[in-house]
Amino acid sequence: MAGSVSAAVAHEGHAPKANAEQLNAEAPFISENAAAMETMMAGMDNKPTGDIDRDFVAMMSAHHQGAIDMAVTMLKYGHNEQLKRMAQEIIVEQQQEIAAMRLAIGDPLPPSVASPTQTPLATKP
């Protein structure tokens, strides 16, 4: 029975209680973060192909993309500037690691896209 105690109950009294308004304001963050987690977990649940290297890259790419997606959500909804800078670093580092893994197995890189904190450069006609 002790194992069925939820984390929220186990930590009751250790964190300030959120009021309904705070919970409503946080709902979009919670929803988008949960979607990122679900996508990441589904992406990591690949059947083995017989190629350990490719299987590793497939699972780790999904894991790293999950970190990117969660960091983007933090940038969108977070308020702490230090955490937002860390989220930006996570995005860059995880993109670089995905690229390095793909190159290591001979896969082409995906097309470049603007980071979530950049605006795309205007193209001249």
N, C-alpha and C positions, 0 to 999 in steps of 0.2 A: 504494500500500500504506500510506503514511503516513496517508492520510485515513481508513483503516479502524481506526486505533488508538482504542480506547474512551477516554472521558474518565477512567474509573477507572484505566486503565493509564497514561495521560498524566500523571495527577496522583499516581501512586504515590509514596509517600515524603513527600508534602506534608501528609497528614492522618493523625491517629492511626488505627491499625488497630482496627476494631471486633471484639469477640469474638462468638462464637455467641450468647451470652446477650443481648448488646446488640442484635444483629440481630433476634433473636426478639422482644424487647421493642418494637422499632421497626416490626415487620411490620404491625401494624394501621394505624399512621400512614401508612406507605408505600402500603398497599393503598387506604385511603380517599382519600389525596391523588391517587393515580393515577386512581381513579374520578372524582374531581372534574375532573381534567385531561381525561379522555376525554369526559365530559359537556360540558365547556366547548368542546372542539374540535368535537364533533358539533353543538352549538348554533350555532357560528360558521360552519358549513359549509352555509349556506342558499343556495338557488338565487335569483338575482336576480328580483325581482318587477316591475321597471320603475319602482319608487318608491324612489329613492336614499335618501330620508330614512328610510323604514320599514326598508329593508335595513340601513342603518347602525345604527338603533336595535336591530334584531333581533340583529345581530352583536355590538354593544357590550354589550347586555344579557346575552347569554350569557357574554361575556368578564368582565364585572363580577360576574355570579353565580358564575363559576368562582373569582374572587378571594375572594368571600364564603365559598364552600364550603371553600376551602383555609384561610382564616383560622379557620373553625369547627373544622377538624381540628387546627390549631395550638392552639387553646384547649383542645381535648379532650386532647391528648397532650403539649403543650409544657410546659417547666419554667421557662423564662426569663421572669420577670415583665415585663421591659421589652418583650420580643417579644409577650407576651400582651396587653399594653396596646395595642401597635401593631396586633395582629390585631383587637382590639375596634374601634379607629378605622377600620380598613379596612372592617369590616362596615358600620358606620354610613355612612361616606362613599360606599361603593359602592352601598348601598341608596338613598341620596339621589340619586346620579347616575342610577341606573336610573329612579327616580321622575321626575326632571326631564326625562329624555329622553322618557319616555312622555307626560308632560304636553305637551311641545313638539310632539308629533305628534297630540295630541288623544285619546290612549288613556286609558282609566280606570286608576286605580291599583289594584294588587292589595290585598286585605285586609291590614290590619296584623297582624303577628305579633310575639311577644316575641323580643328578641334572644337569642342562645344563652347569654348570661350572665345573663339575667333569668328570673325565674320568673313565669309568667302571674299576673295579679291574680285573686284569688278573686272570683267573682261572688256577690252576695247573693241569697238566695232570695226 
